[in-house]
Amino acid sequence: MNKKNGLKTALNRAMALCASREYCSADIRSKLESWGICTTEAEKIISGLIREKFLDDSRYAHAFVRDKFKYNKWGRMKIAAGLRQKKIAEEIIRNALGEIDEARYMDMIRETLNLHRKSVRAKNQYELRGKLLRYGLSKGFENHFLYDILNDLDP
């Protein structure tokens, strides 16, 4: 009776968590593990959360992409790495990244580099381009987009 009661409590706690914000199945799995729930029982709870639509990795991935793109100004590479770290399937990652508008993406790269350019000290154009390239790569932008924008950079 006590074990059954503990599982019901864990399910209710997990439902409350999922109702408050988006979680992926890996996050809930680690929460359940930290609560002392065994792996087989955790999988039952997770499948119940998915069945009741409390948990959806695709919905989580789309929200993650929107938030990291809009608020953190992350590029596709860094967003994809973040989703892989959460053990999201590659197909879901591709679909979620597909919702980023190409024109808005290029504008955001340009804006981010121009904003960073104001605070960068460089002795010459070569050093400036190197620093901006490294910064863009650290934000997760693709090489070819960065090179295109940096080539258009006025001296």
Backbone as JSON Lines, residues from 0, in Angstrom:
{"i":0,"aa":"M","n":[0.83,-1.2,0.0],"ca":[0.0,0.0,0.0],"c":[0.86,1.25,0.0]}
{"i":1,"aa":"N","n":[1.95,1.24,0.79],"ca":[2.81,2.4,0.89],"c":[3.51,2.7,-0.43]}
{"i":2,"aa":"K","n":[3.97,1.63,-1.13],"ca":[4.65,1.82,-2.41],"c":[3.67,2.39,-3.44]}
{"i":3,"aa":"K","n":[2.45,1.87,-3.45],"ca":[1.43,2.34,-4.39],"c":[1.1,3.8,-4.1]}
{"i":4,"aa":"N","n":[1.01,4.14,-2.83],"ca":[0.74,5.52,-2.42],"c":[1.88,6.44,-2.84]}
{"i":5,"aa":"G","n":[3.12,5.96,-2.72],"ca":[4.29,6.74,-3.11],"c":[4.31,7.01,-4.61]}
{"i":6,"aa":"L","n":[3.91,5.99,-5.4],"ca":[3.87,6.17,-6.85],"c":[2.78,7.15,-7.26]}
{"i":7,"aa":"K","n":[1.64,7.08,-6.58],"ca":[0.55,8.01,-6.88],"c":[0.97,9.43,-6.52]}
{"i":8,"aa":"T","n":[1.67,9.59,-5.41],"ca":[2.18,10.91,-5.01],"c":[3.19,11.42,-6.03]}
{"i":9,"aa":"A","n":[4.08,10.53,-6.48],"ca":[5.08,10.92,-7.48],"c":[4.41,11.32,-8.79]}
{"i":10,"aa":"L","n":[3.38,10.58,-9.19],"ca":[2.64,10.92,-10.4],"c":[1.98,12.28,-10.27]}
{"i":11,"aa":"N","n":[1.36,12.53,-9.14],"ca":[0.7,13.83,-8.92],"c":[1.71,14.97,-8.9]}
{"i":12,"aa":"R","n":[2.86,14.75,-8.26],"ca":[3.92,15.78,-8.25],"c":[4.42,16.05,-9.66]}
{"i":13,"aa":"A","n":[4.61,14.98,-10.44],"ca":[5.09,15.13,-11.82],"c":[4.04,15.85,-12.67]}
{"i":14,"aa":"M","n":[2.77,15.56,-12.46],"ca":[1.7,16.26,-13.19],"c":[1.7,17.74,-12.85]}
{"i":15,"aa":"A","n":[1.89,18.06,-11.58],"ca":[1.93,19.46,-11.16],"c":[3.12,20.18,-11.79]}
{"i":16,"aa":"L","n":[4.27,19.51,-11.83],"ca":[5.45,20.1,-12.48],"c":[5.18,20.39,-13.95]}
{"i":17,"aa":"C","n":[4.65,19.39,-14.65],"ca":[4.4,19.52,-16.09],"c":[3.31,20.55,-16.39]}
{"i":18,"aa":"A","n":[2.39,20.74,-15.46],"ca":[1.34,21.74,-15.66],"c":[1.88,23.15,-15.49]}
{"i":19,"aa":"S","n":[2.96,23.31,-14.73],"ca":[3.49,24.66,-14.47],"c":[4.36,25.18,-15.6]}
{"i":20,"aa":"R","n":[5.09,24.3,-16.29],"ca":[5.92,24.69,-17.43],"c":[6.26,23.46,-18.25]}
{"i":21,"aa":"E","n":[6.86,23.69,-19.43],"ca":[7.24,22.58,-20.3],"c":[8.45,21.84,-19.74]}
{"i":22,"aa":"Y","n":[8.38,20.53,-19.75],"ca":[9.49,19.66,-19.39],"c":[9.65,18.62,-20.49]}
{"i":23,"aa":"C","n":[10.85,18.12,-20.65],"ca":[11.06,16.99,-21.56],"c":[11.08,15.71,-20.72]}
{"i":24,"aa":"S","n":[10.98,14.59,-21.38],"ca":[10.92,13.32,-20.64],"c":[12.22,13.06,-19.86]}
{"i":25,"aa":"A","n":[13.36,13.53,-20.37],"ca":[14.63,13.33,-19.65],"c":[14.64,14.12,-18.34]}
{"i":26,"aa":"D","n":[14.08,15.33,-18.35],"ca":[14.0,16.13,-17.11],"c":[13.14,15.44,-16.07]}
{"i":27,"aa":"I","n":[11.98,14.96,-16.49],"ca":[11.07,14.28,-15.56],"c":[11.69,12.98,-15.06]}
{"i":28,"aa":"R","n":[12.38,12.26,-15.97],"ca":[13.05,11.02,-15.57],"c":[14.07,11.29,-14.46]}
{"i":29,"aa":"S","n":[14.85,12.36,-14.6],"ca":[15.85,12.67,-13.57],"c":[15.18,13.14,-12.28]}
{"i":30,"aa":"K","n":[14.06,13.87,-12.38],"ca":[13.32,14.27,-11.18],"c":[12.82,13.04,-10.44]}
{"i":31,"aa":"L","n":[12.21,12.11,-11.18],"ca":[11.69,10.89,-10.56],"c":[12.81,10.09,-9.9]}
{"i":32,"aa":"E","n":[13.95,10.04,-10.57],"ca":[15.11,9.34,-10.0],"c":[15.56,10.0,-8.7]}
{"i":33,"aa":"S","n":[15.56,11.33,-8.67],"ca":[15.97,12.04,-7.46],"c":[14.96,11.85,-6.32]}
{"i":34,"aa":"W","n":[13.72,11.53,-6.68],"ca":[12.7,11.26,-5.65],"c":[12.76,9.82,-5.17]}
{"i":35,"aa":"G","n":[13.65,9.01,-5.75],"ca":[13.82,7.63,-5.31],"c":[12.9,6.64,-6.02]}
{"i":36,"aa":"I","n":[12.35,7.01,-7.16],"ca":[11.48,6.12,-7.92],"c":[12.37,5.24,-8.81]}
{"i":37,"aa":"C","n":[12.11,3.92,-8.83],"ca":[12.92,3.02,-9.64],"c":[12.63,3.24,-11.13]}
{"i":38,"aa":"T","n":[13.53,2.76,-11.98],"ca":[13.48,3.03,-13.42],"c":[12.19,2.51,-14.07]}
{"i":39,"aa":"T","n":[11.78,1.3,-13.72],"ca":[10.57,0.74,-14.36],"c":[9.33,1.53,-13.97]}
{"i":40,"aa":"E","n":[9.24,1.92,-12.71],"ca":[8.1,2.72,-12.26],"c":[8.15,4.12,-12.88]}
{"i":41,"aa":"A","n":[9.35,4.67,-13.01],"ca":[9.5,5.99,-13.62],"c":[9.01,5.96,-15.07]}
{"i":42,"aa":"E","n":[9.32,4.88,-15.79],"ca":[8.88,4.77,-17.18],"c":[7.36,4.67,-17.26]}
{"i":43,"aa":"K","n":[6.74,3.98,-16.3],"ca":[5.27,3.91,-16.27],"c":[4.68,5.29,-16.04]}
{"i":44,"aa":"I","n":[5.27,6.04,-15.12],"ca":[4.78,7.39,-14.82],"c":[4.95,8.28,-16.04]}
{"i":45,"aa":"I","n":[6.1,8.19,-16.7],"ca":[6.35,9.02,-17.89],"c":[5.39,8.68,-19.01]}
{"i":46,"aa":"S","n":[5.13,7.39,-19.23],"ca":[4.18,7.02,-20.29],"c":[2.78,7.51,-19.95]}
{"i":47,"aa":"G","n":[2.42,7.51,-18.67],"ca":[1.13,8.07,-18.25],"c":[1.05,9.57,-18.49]}
{"i":48,"aa":"L","n":[2.15,10.28,-18.23],"ca":[2.19,11.72,-18.47],"c":[2.08,12.03,-19.96]}
{"i":49,"aa":"I","n":[2.72,11.2,-20.78],"ca":[2.63,11.39,-22.24],"c":[1.21,11.1,-22.72]}
{"i":50,"aa":"R","n":[0.62,10.03,-22.21],"ca":[-0.74,9.66,-22.6],"c":[-1.75,10.75,-22.24]}
{"i":51,"aa":"E","n":[-1.55,11.37,-21.08],"ca":[-2.47,12.43,-20.63],"c":[-2.08,13.81,-21.16]}
{"i":52,"aa":"K","n":[-1.08,13.85,-22.05],"ca":[-0.64,15.1,-22.7],"c":[0.0,16.11,-21.75]}
{"i":53,"aa":"F","n":[0.49,15.65,-20.61],"ca":[1.25,16.53,-19.71],"c":[2.68,16.68,-20.22]}
{"i":54,"aa":"L","n":[3.14,15.69,-20.94],"ca":[4.53,15.63,-21.37],"c":[4.57,15.35,-22.87]}
{"i":55,"aa":"D","n":[5.33,16.17,-23.6],"ca":[5.45,15.99,-25.05],"c":[6.8,16.56,-25.47]}
{"i":56,"aa":"D","n":[7.72,15.7,-25.89],"ca":[9.06,16.15,-26.26],"c":[9.04,17.09,-27.46]}
{"i":57,"aa":"S","n":[8.12,16.87,-28.38],"ca":[8.01,17.75,-29.55],"c":[7.58,19.15,-29.13]}
{"i":58,"aa":"R","n":[6.59,19.22,-28.27],"ca":[6.12,20.52,-27.77],"c":[7.23,21.23,-27.0]}
{"i":59,"aa":"Y","n":[7.97,20.45,-26.2],"ca":[9.1,21.0,-25.45],"c":[10.16,21.55,-26.4]}
{"i":60,"aa":"A","n":[10.49,20.79,-27.43],"ca":[11.53,21.21,-28.38],"c":[11.14,22.5,-29.09]}
{"i":61,"aa":"H","n":[9.89,22.61,-29.5],"ca":[9.43,23.84,-30.17],"c":[9.5,25.04,-29.22]}
{"i":62,"aa":"A","n":[9.11,24.85,-27.98],"ca":[9.19,25.94,-26.99],"c":[10.65,26.31,-26.72]}
{"i":63,"aa":"F","n":[11.51,25.32,-26.62],"ca":[12.94,25.54,-26.37],"c":[13.55,26.36,-27.51]}
{"i":64,"aa":"V","n":[13.24,25.96,-28.75],"ca":[13.77,26.67,-29.92],"c":[13.29,28.12,-29.93]}
{"i":65,"aa":"R","n":[11.99,28.32,-29.72],"ca":[11.44,29.69,-29.71],"c":[12.11,30.55,-28.65]}
{"i":66,"aa":"D","n":[12.22,30.03,-27.44],"ca":[12.79,30.82,-26.33],"c":[14.27,31.11,-26.52]}
{"i":67,"aa":"K","n":[15.04,30.11,-26.88],"ca":[16.49,30.32,-27.04],"c":[16.8,31.22,-28.22]}
{"i":68,"aa":"F","n":[15.99,31.15,-29.28],"ca":[16.2,32.01,-30.44],"c":[15.79,33.45,-30.11]}
{"i":69,"aa":"K","n":[14.64,33.6,-29.52],"ca":[14.1,34.94,-29.28],"c":[14.79,35.67,-28.14]}
{"i":70,"aa":"Y","n":[14.99,35.01,-27.02],"ca":[15.48,35.69,-25.82],"c":[16.99,35.58,-25.63]}
{"i":71,"aa":"N","n":[17.57,34.42,-25.93],"ca":[19.0,34.22,-25.72],"c":[19.84,34.51,-26.95]}
{"i":72,"aa":"K","n":[19.17,34.68,-28.1],"ca":[19.85,34.95,-29.38],"c":[20.84,33.84,-29.73]}
{"i":73,"aa":"W","n":[20.43,32.6,-29.51],"ca":[21.26,31.46,-29.84],"c":[21.06,31.09,-31.3]}
{"i":74,"aa":"G","n":[22.11,30.51,-31.89],"ca":[22.04,30.0,-33.25],"c":[21.54,28.56,-33.26]}
{"i":75,"aa":"R","n":[21.31,28.06,-34.46],"ca":[20.77,26.7,-34.61],"c":[21.69,25.63,-34.02]}
{"i":76,"aa":"M","n":[22.99,25.8,-34.18],"ca":[23.93,24.78,-33.69],"c":[23.86,24.65,-32.16]}
{"i":77,"aa":"K","n":[23.81,25.77,-31.47],"ca":[23.78,25.75,-30.01],"c":[22.42,25.25,-29.5]}
{"i":78,"aa":"I","n":[21.35,25.63,-30.19],"ca":[20.02,25.15,-29.82],"c":[19.95,23.64,-29.99]}
{"i":79,"aa":"A","n":[20.44,23.14,-31.12],"ca":[20.43,21.69,-31.37],"c":[21.25,20.95,-30.33]}
{"i":80,"aa":"A","n":[22.39,21.51,-29.95],"ca":[23.23,20.87,-28.92],"c":[22.49,20.83,-27.59]}
{"i":81,"aa":"G","n":[21.77,21.89,-27.26],"ca":[20.99,21.92,-26.03],"c":[19.9,20.87,-26.02]}
{"i":82,"aa":"L","n":[19.25,20.68,-27.16],"ca":[18.2,19.67,-27.25],"c":[18.78,18.25,-27.22]}
{"i":83,"aa":"R","n":[19.93,18.06,-27.85],"ca":[20.58,16.74,-27.79],"c":[20.99,16.41,-26.35]}
{"i":84,"aa":"Q","n":[21.4,17.42,-25.62],"ca":[21.78,17.22,-24.22],"c":[20.57,16.75,-23.41]}
{"i":85,"aa":"K","n":[19.38,17.17,-23.82],"ca":[18.14,16.76,-23.16],"c":[17.61,15.44,-23.72]}
{"i":86,"aa":"K","n":[18.4,14.8,-24.6],"ca":[18.05,13.5,-25.19],"c":[16.78,13.55,-26.04]}
{"i":87,"aa":"I","n":[16.62,14.64,-26.78],"ca":[15.49,14.77,-27.71],"c":[15.89,14.1,-29.02]}
{"i":88,"aa":"A","n":[14.96,13.41,-29.67],"ca":[15.23,12.7,-30.92],"c":[15.61,13.68,-32.04]}
{"i":89,"aa":"E","n":[16.49,13.23,-32.93],"ca":[17.0,14.07,-34.02],"c":[15.88,14.57,-34.93]}
{"i":90,"aa":"E","n":[14.9,13.74,-35.21],"ca":[13.79,14.15,-36.07],"c":[13.0,15.29,-35.43]}
{"i":91,"aa":"I","n":[12.78,15.21,-34.14],"ca":[12.07,16.28,-33.42],"c":[12.9,17.56,-33.45]}
{"i":92,"aa":"I","n":[14.22,17.43,-33.29],"ca":[15.11,18.6,-33.32],"c":[15.03,19.27,-34.69]}
{"i":93,"aa":"R","n":[15.11,18.47,-35.77],"ca":[15.03,19.03,-37.12],"c":[13.71,19.76,-37.34]}
{"i":94,"aa":"N","n":[12.61,19.16,-36.91],"ca":[11.29,19.79,-37.07],"c":[11.2,21.1,-36.29]}
{"i":95,"aa":"A","n":[11.7,21.1,-35.08],"ca":[11.63,22.3,-34.24],"c":[12.5,23.41,-34.8]}
{"i":96,"aa":"L","n":[13.7,23.08,-35.28],"ca":[14.58,24.09,-35.86],"c":[14.02,24.64,-37.16]}
{"i":97,"aa":"G","n":[13.19,23.86,-37.82],"ca":[12.57,24.29,-39.08],"c":[11.62,25.45,-38.92]}
{"i":98,"aa":"E","n":[11.17,25.71,-37.72],"ca":[10.23,26.82,-37.52],"c":[10.92,28.19,-37.47]}
{"i":99,"aa":"I","n":[12.25,28.21,-37.44],"ca":[12.99,29.48,-37.45],"c":[12.98,30.04,-38.86]}
{"i":100,"aa":"D","n":[12.48,31.25,-39.01],"ca":[12.42,31.92,-40.31],"c":[13.84,32.32,-40.74]}
{"i":101,"aa":"E","n":[14.2,31.97,-41.97],"ca":[15.56,32.21,-42.47],"c":[15.93,33.69,-42.48]}
{"i":102,"aa":"A","n":[15.02,34.55,-42.91],"ca":[15.3,35.99,-42.97],"c":[15.5,36.56,-41.57]}
{"i":103,"aa":"R","n":[14.63,36.16,-40.63],"ca":[14.78,36.62,-39.24],"c":[16.08,36.11,-38.63]}
{"i":104,"aa":"Y","n":[16.46,34.9,-39.0],"ca":[17.69,34.3,-38.49],"c":[18.9,35.11,-38.95]}
{"i":105,"aa":"M","n":[18.94,35.43,-40.23],"ca":[20.06,36.22,-40.77],"c":[20.09,37.61,-40.15]}
{"i":106,"aa":"D","n":[18.93,38.22,-39.98],"ca":[18.86,39.55,-39.34],"c":[19.38,39.49,-37.91]}
{"i":107,"aa":"M","n":[19.03,38.42,-37.21],"ca":[19.46,38.28,-35.82],"c":[20.98,38.09,-35.74]}
{"i":108,"aa":"I","n":[21.54,37.33,-36.67],"ca":[23.0,37.16,-36.69],"c":[23.66,38.52,-36.92]}
{"i":109,"aa":"R","n":[23.15,39.25,-37.9],"ca":[23.7,40.57,-38.23],"c":[23.62,41.51,-37.03]}
{"i":110,"aa":"E","n":[22.45,41.56,-36.39],"ca":[22.25,42.44,-35.23],"c":[23.18,42.05,-34.08]}
{"i":111,"aa":"T","n":[23.29,40.75,-33.82],"ca":[24.13,40.26,-32.73],"c":[25.6,40.63,-32.96]}
{"i":112,"aa":"L","n":[26.07,40.42,-34.18],"ca":[27.47,40.75,-34.49],"c":[27.71,42.26,-34.43]}
{"i":113,"aa":"N","n":[26.76,43.05,-34.95],"ca":[26.92,44.51,-34.91],"c":[26.93,45.02,-33.47]}
{"i":114,"aa":"L","n":[26.08,44.46,-32.63],"ca":[26.04,44.87,-31.23],"c":[27.36,44.51,-30.53]}
{"i":115,"aa":"H","n":[27.86,43.32,-30.78],"ca":[29.11,42.89,-30.16],"c":[30.29,43.69,-30.71]}
{"i":116,"aa":"R","n":[30.19,44.06,-31.96],"ca":[31.28,44.82,-32.61],"c":[31.56,46.13,-31.88]}
{"i":117,"aa":"K","n":[30.54,46.74,-31.32],"ca":[30.7,48.02,-30.61],"c":[31.57,47.88,-29.37]}
{"i":118,"aa":"S","n":[31.6,46.71,-28.77],"ca":[32.36,46.52,-27.54],"c":[33.7,45.83,-27.75]}
{"i":119,"aa":"V","n":[34.01,45.45,-28.98],"ca":[35.25,44.74,-29.28],"c":[36.37,45.73,-29.6]}
{"i":120,"aa":"R","n":[37.51,45.49,-28.98],"ca":[38.71,46.29,-29.29],"c":[39.61,45.42,-30.16]}
{"i":121,"aa":"A","n":[39.96,45.97,-31.32],"ca":[40.83,45.23,-32.23],"c":[41.82,46.19,-32.87]}
{"i":122,"aa":"K","n":[43.02,45.69,-33.09],"ca":[44.08,46.52,-33.68],"c":[43.87,46.74,-35.17]}
{"i":123,"aa":"N","n":[43.27,45.75,-35.82],"ca":[43.04,45.87,-37.26],"c":[41.79,45.08,-37.66]}
{"i":124,"aa":"Q","n":[41.44,45.17,-38.92],"ca":[40.23,44.53,-39.44],"c":[40.32,43.0,-39.31]}
{"i":125,"aa":"Y","n":[41.49,42.45,-39.54],"ca":[41.7,41.01,-39.45],"c":[41.39,40.5,-38.04]}
{"i":126,"aa":"E","n":[41.9,41.2,-37.04],"ca":[41.66,40.81,-35.64],"c":[40.19,40.97,-35.28]}
{"i":127,"aa":"L","n":[39.57,42.03,-35.75],"ca":[38.14,42.27,-35.5],"c":[37.3,41.13,-36.07]}
{"i":128,"aa":"R","n":[37.57,40.76,-37.32],"ca":[36.82,39.68,-37.96],"c":[37.0,38.36,-37.2]}
{"i":129,"aa":"G","n":[38.22,38.1,-36.73],"ca":[38.48,36.88,-35.96],"c":[37.68,36.84,-34.67]}
{"i":130,"aa":"K","n":[37.66,37.97,-33.97],"ca":[36.92,38.04,-32.7],"c":[35.42,37.9,-32.94]}
{"i":131,"aa":"L","n":[34.91,38.55,-33.98],"ca":[33.48,38.44,-34.29],"c":[33.12,37.03,-34.73]}
{"i":132,"aa":"L","n":[34.0,36.4,-35.49],"ca":[33.76,35.02,-35.92],"c":[33.69,34.09,-34.71]}
{"i":133,"aa":"R","n":[34.65,34.2,-33.81],"ca":[34.65,33.35,-32.61],"c":[33.4,33.59,-31.76]}
{"i":134,"aa":"Y","n":[33.01,34.86,-31.64],"ca":[31.8,35.17,-30.87],"c":[30.57,34.54,-31.53]}
{"i":135,"aa":"G","n":[30.47,34.68,-32.84],"ca":[29.34,34.1,-33.56],"c":[29.29,32.59,-33.42]}
{"i":136,"aa":"L","n":[30.45,31.96,-33.49],"ca":[30.5,30.5,-33.32],"c":[30.09,30.1,-31.9]}
{"i":137,"aa":"S","n":[30.49,30.9,-30.91],"ca":[30.12,30.59,-29.52],"c":[28.62,30.74,-29.29]}
{"i":138,"aa":"K","n":[27.97,31.57,-30.1],"ca":[26.51,31.73,-30.0],"c":[25.77,30.65,-30.79]}
{"i":139,"aa":"G","n":[26.51,29.82,-31.53],"ca":[25.89,28.7,-32.23],"c":[25.49,28.98,-33.66]}
{"i":140,"aa":"F","n":[26.04,30.03,-34.27],"ca":[25.71,30.34,-35.66],"c":[26.6,29.52,-36.59]}
{"i":141,"aa":"E","n":[26.08,29.2,-37.76],"ca":[26.81,28.39,-38.73],"c":[27.92,29.21,-39.39]}
{"i":142,"aa":"N","n":[29.03,28.52,-39.72],"ca":[30.2,29.16,-40.34],"c":[29.84,29.95,-41.59]}
{"i":143,"aa":"H","n":[29.12,29.31,-42.51],"ca":[28.87,29.96,-43.8],"c":[28.05,31.24,-43.66]}
{"i":144,"aa":"F","n":[27.12,31.27,-42.71],"ca":[26.36,32.5,-42.48],"c":[27.27,33.59,-41.91]}
{"i":145,"aa":"L","n":[28.13,33.2,-40.98],"ca":[29.04,34.17,-40.38],"c":[30.01,34.74,-41.41]}
{"i":146,"aa":"Y","n":[30.56,33.87,-42.26],"ca":[31.48,34.36,-43.29],"c":[30.78,35.31,-44.26]}
{"i":147,"aa":"D","n":[29.54,34.97,-44.65],"ca":[28.79,35.85,-45.56],"c":[28.6,37.23,-44.94]}
{"i":148,"aa":"I","n":[28.21,37.26,-43.68],"ca":[27.96,38.54,-43.01],"c":[29.26,39.29,-42.76]}
{"i":149,"aa":"L","n":[30.3,38.58,-42.35],"ca":[31.58,39.25,-42.1],"c":[32.22,39.77,-43.39]}
{"i":150,"aa":"N","n":[31.96,39.11,-44.51],"ca":[32.47,39.61,-45.79],"c":[31.79,40.91,-46.19]}
{"i":151,"aa":"D","n":[30.53,41.09,-45.77],"ca":[29.8,42.32,-46.06],"c":[30.13,43.44,-45.08]}
{"i":152,"aa":"L","n":[30.9,43.1,-44.05],"ca":[31.24,44.06,-43.0],"c":[32.05,45.21,-43.58]}
{"i":153,"aa":"D","n":[31.64,46.43,-43.26],"ca":[32.37,47.59,-43.79],"c":[33.67,47.77,-43.01]}
{"i":154,"aa":"P","n":[34.75,48.12,-43.7],"ca":[36.07,48.23,-43.06],"c":[36.19,49.37,-42.08]}
